[in-house]
Every structure is written in structure tokens, then in C-alpha cells.
């Protein structure tokens, strides 16, 4: 199977590339940052340009396109609304038209933030109502995919965590920085999600790749509803960090943040019923990450700023050949 993954320098795109590269023929496309992976098949792609998208898609002749490239930071989307519309809507349309033209199956990655967060436990047929610009642009992207592509899956994913790409980290990056440097970590206790270990995202998508009869809309979240501060305490316990740096915070105490759903938890029952697969809970996900850490006690961190591909530009928690050397457990442990 030939699979094209957009946004492969981003957090999710990179992890999917690593998950699939030994099984499928993969082409990973990137915008600004060329990934460094021996033997990897990569191509620069500026998704703004229809002709370039058509050329890359036609020359690779993908069976499946997984569209992960997006502007994903809500605050960045709020501050750059026109750019967010271009990346999350117009570029999605370019990918959708190319997929339909080449008769490729399209897996479009969307978000739990298409919901307003009033009730949580959202199913696929629940009414949407995004509060922020990021959620609105991703919902518009969903509608474009549905209107253009004959063979598609819209896959709504929640907050994710796991090993970073060389350029992009999950939200664990700033938490690790706080634990490592004894900096206060303000974590919301009134914002609930169903966090997904990124390797479970890869495993779930791999099932979808093997099941061409599955189409349209699915949710794939972790199996636990948890707020961000409790996630931090769970992480501190498993990684033996000092939990005293955590400052449970209310979103109402932070008036400058983008409009954010209080409870965007996903009900993934439809995905489980169709596939038999369920994302692990937070404890199991963090334990898996912890156990995957090697004996290499080298910690790599470079300062950077947020990148619309889903992480940190010119920085992030470094990783060499996916060996999990980003964590140095003895270095992080509290000493008396």
C-alpha cells in the first residue's frame, strides 16, 4: 500500500511515519523542516499551491492520503485568523480535490475542539459548536472533505502525548521543562479531555488502512476522562517528578486564553464497535512511554516557538532514531 502523509515534520505526522514506515511504502511531505530519517522518503510540498499538490500526489500515486498538516495551536489560530483559514480550510480543499482526482482514500485528521464542551462524552452524531477559531476551521475542513471526496474518513482525535518529532513536541514538552527546571506548572483543573497516546493513534489508523469498507466519521480518544492538572499529577507519580511544581488553575483565572471547551471528551464507542480497538488510559500510556525510555541519559532540549505543523519550530524535545533519549529519569528525579 502506498501512503502519503502530509505534515510529516509535525508531532502526529512524524509518529505516523515511524509507525508505518516498515510496513507500507510511505511518502512524507513537509513544509519548512526536512525530517532526518535514514532511508525515509520525503518531499517538500507547499499545500497552498494546487498545481504542486496535484504534481506530488500524481507522481506518487497514493492509495491513501493521511492529512495531518494543520495549524493546531488555538492561540496561534486566534491571533492569525486568515492564516488559520488558509492552512486548515483552503489547503485541506487542495488535498481533498487531489485525493478525489487520483481516486485515493483520504483520512482527514480533525479534533475534539469541534465541540462546544457543554456536556462531554461526544459521539459522532452529536451537534458540533466550536468555541474557538481553531475548532471552526477544522470543522470547515471536515465539511470540505465530505463534499468533495468519495472515499474518506474524518478522524477526530483529542489531546495527544508521546515521543516528539525532531521539530514538534506534544504538550508534554512544556510540562517536562517545568518539572526539570522546577518551574510552576499551571494546569487547568476545569478542562477535561480524553488524551490519546500517539502510538494508539497509529495503531487505530493502521486498522482503518486494513479496513477499506470503513468510511465517514469516527472518534478515537483515550479511554479515560481526565483534566490537565490530574494528568500532571499522574505523570509526576509515574516519572518520579516533584509534584509540588503543579499549580491547579481555573480557565476563568486566565481571561486571555482562546475560547476553550470545558469538557471535550470523546465517546469512541463507534470506533471500538467497528474495530475492536480502544485507546489505553493515561496510566497505561504514561507507563508505556516510561518503559520505552532507554538507558541513554542524554536530554536534548532546544528553545523554539510554536509551529503550525503541530509543535515547536527550531526547537523541541530532541530524539535520535526514536530511542526515547528525550527523557533522563535520574536527572528529573527529586533529590532530598
C-alpha positions in Angstrom: 0.0 0.0 0.0 1.3 3.5 -0.9 0.5 6.1 1.7 1.2 9.8 1.5 1.3 11.6 4.9 1.2 15.4 4.9 2.8 17.4 7.7 5.4 14.7 8.5 7.7 17.1 10.4 4.8 17.6 12.9 4.1 15.6 16.0 1.4 13.3 14.7 2.7 13.1 11.2 6.2 12.1 12.3 4.9 9.5 14.7 2.6 8.0 12.0 5.6 7.9 9.6 7.6 6.0 12.2 4.7 3.7 12.9 4.1 2.8 9.3 7.5 3.1 7.5 8.4 -0.6 7.9 5.0 -1.8 6.7 4.0 0.4 3.8 5.5 2.4 1.1 5.4 5.9 2.6 5.9 9.4 1.2 6.1 12.1 3.9 5.6 15.7 2.8 6.9 18.7 4.8 6.6 22.4 4.6 9.6 24.1 6.3 11.5 21.4 8.0 13.1 18.4 6.2 12.9 15.4 8.6 16.1 13.5 9.2 15.5 9.8 8.9 17.8 7.4 7.1 16.0 5.7 4.3 12.9 7.9 4.7 11.1 9.0 1.6 10.3 12.7 1.9 9.2 15.6 -0.4 8.7 19.3 0.1 5.1 20.3 -0.5 3.6 23.8 -0.3 0.0 22.8 0.1 -1.1 26.4 -0.8 -0.4 25.7 -4.5 -2.9 23.4 -6.2 -0.5 22.5 -9.1 2.2 21.4 -6.7 -0.2 19.3 -4.7 -1.5 17.7 -7.8 2.0 17.0 -9.1 3.2 15.3 -5.9 0.0 13.3 -5.5 0.0 12.2 -9.1 3.7 11.3 -9.2 3.5 9.2 -6.0 0.1 7.6 -6.9 -1.0 7.1 -3.3 -3.6 4.6 -2.3 -4.3 6.6 0.9 -3.5 10.2 1.9 -3.4 11.0 5.6 -3.7 14.7 6.0 -2.2 15.8 9.3 -0.7 19.1 8.3 -2.6 21.9 10.1 -2.3 25.0 12.2 -3.1 23.3 15.5 -2.4 25.8 18.3 -5.6 27.6 19.3 -3.9 30.8 20.4 -2.0 31.0 17.1 -5.2 30.4 15.2 -6.9 33.2 17.2 -4.1 35.6 16.5 -3.7 34.7 12.8 -7.3 34.0 11.7 -6.6 34.5 8.0 -3.6 32.2 8.0 -5.6 29.6 10.0 -8.3 29.6 7.4 -5.7 29.2 4.6 -4.0 26.3 6.2 -6.9 24.4 7.8 -9.5 25.1 5.1 -8.0 26.1 1.8 -5.1 23.7 1.9 -7.5 20.9 3.0 -9.5 21.6 -0.1 -6.4 21.3 -2.3 -5.7 17.9 -0.7 -9.3 16.8 -1.0 -9.5 17.6 -4.7 -6.2 15.9 -5.4 -7.4 12.8 -3.5 -10.6 12.6 -5.4 -8.9 13.2 -8.7 -6.4 10.4 -8.1 -9.1 8.1 -6.5 -7.1 7.9 -3.3 -8.7 7.3 0.1 -8.4 10.3 2.3 -8.0 10.2 6.1 -8.5 13.7 7.4 -7.3 14.4 10.9 -9.7 16.6 12.9 -10.1 17.5 16.6 -12.3 17.2 19.6 -12.4 21.0 19.6 -15.2 21.0 17.0 -17.5 20.6 20.1 -18.5 23.3 22.5 -17.7 21.4 25.6 -21.0 21.8 27.4 -21.6 18.1 28.1 -18.7 15.9 27.1 -18.8 12.3 26.0 -19.4 13.4 22.5 -20.5 10.9 19.9 -20.1 11.3 16.1 -23.7 12.4 15.6 -23.8 14.9 18.4 -24.2 18.6 17.4 -21.0 20.5 16.9 -20.4 24.0 18.1 -16.8 25.0 18.3 -15.9 27.9 20.6 -12.6 28.9 19.1 -11.3 29.7 15.6 -9.2 26.6 15.5 -12.2 24.3 16.0 -14.2 26.3 13.5 -11.6 25.9 10.8 -11.2 22.2 11.4 -15.0 21.8 11.2 -15.0 23.7 7.9 -12.2 21.3 6.7 -14.4 18.3 7.7 -17.3 19.7 5.6 -15.0 20.3 2.6 -13.7 16.7 2.7 -17.3 15.4 2.9 -18.4 17.5 0.0 -15.5 16.6 -2.3 -14.1 13.2 -1.6 -16.0 9.9 -2.4 -13.8 7.7 -0.2 -12.9 9.4 3.1 -12.6 9.1 6.8 -12.8 12.1 9.1 -11.0 11.0 12.3 -11.4 13.3 15.3 -8.6 13.0 17.7 -8.2 14.5 21.2 -5.2 15.9 23.0 -2.2 13.6 22.3 1.0 12.8 24.0 4.1 10.7 23.3 7.6 11.0 21.7 8.2 14.2 19.7 9.3 14.7 16.2 12.7 16.4 15.8 10.8 19.7 15.3 7.5 19.2 17.2 6.5 18.2 20.7 3.2 17.4 22.3 2.1 19.3 25.4 4.4 17.1 27.4 7.3 19.4 26.3 6.4 22.3 28.4 5.5 20.0 31.3 8.9 18.3 31.2 10.5 21.8 31.1 8.6 22.7 34.3 9.5 19.6 36.1 13.1 19.7 35.0 13.7 23.3 36.0 11.4 23.4 39.0 9.1 26.0 37.3 5.5 26.3 38.3 3.1 24.4 36.0 -0.3 26.0 35.8 -2.6 23.1 34.6 -6.3 23.5 34.2 -8.5 21.5 36.6 -11.7 22.5 34.8 -10.7 21.4 31.3 -11.5 17.7 30.6 -10.2 15.7 27.6 -9.7 12.0 26.7 -5.9 12.1 26.0 -4.6 9.6 23.5 -1.1 8.1 23.5 0.2 8.8 20.0 1.1 5.2 19.3 -2.5 4.3 19.8 -3.4 6.9 17.1 -1.0 5.0 14.8 -2.5 1.6 15.8 -6.0 2.8 15.2 -5.2 4.3 11.8 -3.4 1.1 10.8 -6.6 -0.8 11.4 -8.5 1.7 9.3 -6.0 1.2 6.5 -6.7 -2.5 6.5 -10.5 -1.9 6.5 -11.4 -0.1 3.3 -15.1 -0.6 4.0 -14.9 1.8 7.0 -15.8 5.3 5.8 -17.0 8.7 7.0 -16.7 9.9 10.6 -15.0 8.3 13.7 -13.8 9.4 17.1 -10.6 7.9 18.5 -9.8 9.1 22.0 -8.1 7.5 25.0 -10.3 5.5 27.4 -10.1 8.0 30.3 -11.7 11.3 31.0 -9.2 13.5 32.9 -8.3 17.1 33.5 -4.9 18.6 32.8 -3.9 19.0 36.4 -4.7 15.4 37.2 -2.7 14.4 34.1 0.2 16.3 35.5 0.0 14.6 38.9 -0.3 11.2 37.2 2.8 12.0 35.2 4.7 13.1 38.2 3.9 9.9 40.0 4.9 7.6 37.1 8.1 9.5 36.2 9.0 10.3 39.8 8.9 14.0 39.3 8.3 16.5 42.1 4.5 17.2 42.0 4.8 20.4 44.1 5.5 22.5 40.9 1.9 21.8 39.7 -0.5 24.7 40.2 -4.1 23.6 39.6 -5.7 26.5 37.8 -9.2 27.5 36.5 -9.7 28.7 33.0 -11.7 31.6 34.4 -8.5 32.8 36.0 -6.9 33.1 32.6 -9.0 35.6 30.6 -6.5 35.9 27.8 -6.7 32.3 26.6 -8.7 31.4 23.5 -12.3 30.2 24.0 -11.9 26.7 25.1 -14.4 23.8 25.7 -14.7 22.8 29.3 -15.4 19.1 28.5 -14.4 18.0 25.0 -14.2 14.3 25.9 -14.9 11.9 23.1 -17.0 8.8 23.1 -15.1 6.3 20.9 -17.6 3.5 21.1 -18.3 3.6 17.4 -14.6 3.0 16.6 -14.4 0.2 19.2 -17.5 -1.5 17.8 -16.2 -1.3 14.3 -12.6 -2.4 15.0 -12.3 -3.9 18.5 -9.6 -1.3 19.3 -9.6 1.1 22.2 -7.0 3.7 23.2 -5.3 3.0 26.5 -5.9 5.1 29.6 -3.5 7.7 30.8 -1.7 5.5 33.4 -1.0 2.8 30.8 0.0 5.3 28.2 2.5 7.1 30.5 3.8 3.7 31.8 4.4 2.6 28.2 6.3 5.8 27.5 8.3 5.4 30.7 9.2 1.8 29.9 10.3 2.8 26.4 13.0 5.1 27.8 16.4 3.7 27.1 19.5 3.8 29.4 20.7 6.8 27.4 20.6 9.6 29.9 21.1 12.4 27.5 18.5 15.1 27.5 18.2 17.3 24.4 16.2 20.5 24.5 16.3 23.5 22.2 14.3 26.6 22.7 11.9 27.3 19.9 8.5 28.8 19.1 5.2 27.2 18.2 4.9 25.9 14.7 1.6 25.5 12.8 2.6 21.9 11.9 1.8 20.9 15.4 4.8 21.6 17.6 7.9 23.6 18.2 9.7 25.4 15.3 13.5 25.4 15.6 13.4 23.5 18.9 11.6 20.9 20.9 12.5 17.8 22.9 15.0 16.1 20.7 15.1 12.4 19.9 17.6 10.3 18.0 16.2 7.4 16.0 13.1 7.2 18.2 15.2 5.9 21.1 13.3 8.0 23.7 16.5 9.6 24.8 14.5 12.8 25.4 13.9 11.7 29.0 16.7 11.5 31.5 15.0 10.0 34.5 17.8 10.3 37.1 18.2 13.9 36.0 14.5 14.6 36.7 14.2 12.8 40.0 13.7 14.8 43.1 16.6 14.8 45.4 16.5 15.4 49.1 
